[in-house]
Amino acid sequence: MENGMKTMKIASSKKELVEAVVQELLSQLSASIEEFGCANILLSGGSTPGPVYKSLDENCTFLDKLNIGLVDERFVKTSSEHSNDRLIRNCFSAHKKNQARIDGMIYNSDDKNENLNLLLIKYKHFIERTDIVVLGMGKDGHIASIFPNDPDSMNALSASQPFLNTIAPSFPEERISCSMHLICKSKSILLIITGKEKRNILMNNELNLPIHELLKLRQDIKIFYLE
């Protein structure tokens, strides 16, 4: 984990953590916009990155040039309290004008396989180019919706297709996830973790969890940590 340690930024407070991540995002997003005219970013759900997204919404002056998608989603309707789509849209709700374009991952909530087919069309721009992926990590070492001890998730570690259906160990179990292949194609990957327990898991390569598979493939990940 030596390479990971070199890129780990340690924050002393939640405020400092949020400010550090947002500063990094603004720098990288503006560089992508200068190069391509827009920036494509995939976001994880959860309570930890939520304040980051709200701060980005408040401080970004080029929201209308952002294309925002999800790294993973629960296979639930977008009105559900468990929906990552709903959470992220609420985080990016401060501006009535010049809003970022947000693409969810649910286009057919009745048919998981058909939903994947539709996702290939809706997320074509992310498949072609993703500038930044923002990840969190669970206490079981999962990233996105790629979980240990789930056969579908194990497939997501090596599959070439960009999106897969997986099964989580907790409710709601049915998930959609970007594959490891698509995540690793991103120009930049940011990982946000909090607490000693998660840090210890992150540092223990011998556990061979999904997070460790990612770190093997991308040793340039920027890690933001709050104890």
N, C-alpha and C positions, 0 to 999 in steps of 0.2 A: 504493500500500500504506500510505498515511498512516493510514487508519483502523485497519488491522491492527497498525501499530506502536503506536498508542495503547493497544491492548488486549493487547500482548505482555508477558508476565511472564517475565523472564529469571532462571533459577535458576543457582546457582554449583556445585551438586552434585546427584547423583541423589536424595539424601535431601530436599534442599530442593524439588526438582521434585515429588516424590511428595507432600510435605506441602502444597504450594501447591495442587495439583490436588484432593487429598482435601478440603482446607478449603473450596474452591469448591464441590465436589460436595455436601458435607454441608449447606452453607448453602442451596444451591438445592433440594436434595431435601427438606429440612425445610420450606421455604416451600411446595413443591407439596403435601406431605402436609397441611400446615395448611389449604390451600385445597381440596384434593380428597379427602383421606383416604388417598391413596396416591400414589406417584410412579412414572412410567413412564420408563425410561432404556434407550437403545440403546448397546451397547458394541462397539468394534472389538477384534479379536484382535491378537496380536503380542507380542513380548517387552518393548517399551517400556512399554505401559500395564499389563502384568501386575502389577508391584509396586504400582501405584496401586490396582488392584482388591483385592489382598491387604490393603493398608492400610485400604481402605474397609470391607472385611469385618471387620477387627479393631476399627475405631473407630466404626462406625455402630451406634447404639442402637435403630434402627427398621428393621432388615433385613426384618422380616416385612411391612412396608408398601411394599417395593420390588418392582416388576415389571421384571425385567431381560430384555432381548432383545438380538439381535445386529444390527449394522449390515450385516454381510456374512458369508459362510461359504464354505468350500470344499465342493464337492459330493462329500463323502466320508462314510463311516459315522462316527457319533459316537465310535466306539472308536478311530478313526485318530489318529495322532500329529499330523496336520495339521488336526485339527478345532478350530475356534474355540470351539465348544460345550464340548468337553472341557477346553480351557484355562481358560475362564471359570468352569466349575463347580469346577475344582481351586482356582482363586483364592478362590472363595466357599465354602470347605469348613471353616472354623475352628469354626463353630457348628453343633452338632447340633440345637439348637432355635432357633426364631425365624429361620429361614433365609429369604433372599430367594427369590422365585419366579423361576426362570430358564427362559426359553423359547428353545429352539434354532430352527434354520431347516431342519432335515432331517426330513421326515415321510414321504417316500417316496424312498428312495435308489436306486430302480430307474427312476424316471420323473421327469425334470426338470420337465416341464410340469405334471404332476399335483401335484408337490411345491409348485409356485407356487400352485396352486389351494388346496391345504390351508393354505398359509402365510397366505393372505388371511383364512382363518377363525381360525387360531391367533393371528395378530397383529392382530386387529380392534381391541383396546384401544390398540395403538401407532399404528394408522392414525388412530384417532379423536383421540388425544392423546399426543404424546411431549413430555416435559418437558425432557429433556437427551439430546443425542447426543454421544458421545465419539469423536473421530476421531484417527487417525494419518495419516501421509503417506509414501508410498514415494519412493525416489530418482528415480522417473520421473514424479513429480507425481500419482500416482493417490491417490484417497481411496476408502474402502470397497472395493468391487471394481469400481470404475469406472476403466478404464485408457485411456491414450492409444493410438491406432492400433487400437482394437478396435471394429468396427461395432456390436456389441451394447452396448458401453459408451457409445458415442456416442448411442445410442438412450436409454440410461439418464439422459443429461443433460437430455433434453427430454420424456421420456415422463411421462404423468400417472399411470400405474399405479404402485403402491408398490414392487413387487419385480420384478426381472428376472434372467434368466440371462445371465452374461457369460463372456468368455474371457480368462484371464490369460496373460501372456507366459512364466510359469514354472510348474512343477509344484506342486500339481495345477491344471491349466488351467481346469477347469470350476468356475465360481463362481456364487454367488447374491449379489445386492446390493440394498440399498435404493436406490431411485431418488433422483436429486438433488431431485426434488419432495418426496418424503417427508422427506428429511434437512432440507430448508429449512423444512418445516412445524414443526419442533421449536421449542419456546419458547427454548431455549438450545443453542448448539453450542460445544464445547470441542475445541481442536486441540492435540495434544502432538507436538512435533518435537524431534529431537536432532541435533546436528552442523551444522557450517558448510555442508556440501554441500546439505543439505535447506533450510537457511535461505536460501541463495542462490537455490535453485529457487523457494521460496515468494515471494521478493521480486521475481522477474523475471516481471512480468505478460506480457511479450511472448512468452513460451513458450506461452501459451494452453493450459495443461494443465488437467486436471479440477479441481485445487486452485484454479486461478485462476477457473474458472467458478463455483465455490462462493463465493469471496470477492466476486465481482461481485454475487451474489444476496444474500449475508448479510455485510454489512460490520461487524456487531456480534459476530463470532466472537471468543471469548477464546482467545488463543494462549499456550501454555506452552512455553518453549524452554530447552533445556540445550545449551550448546556442547560 
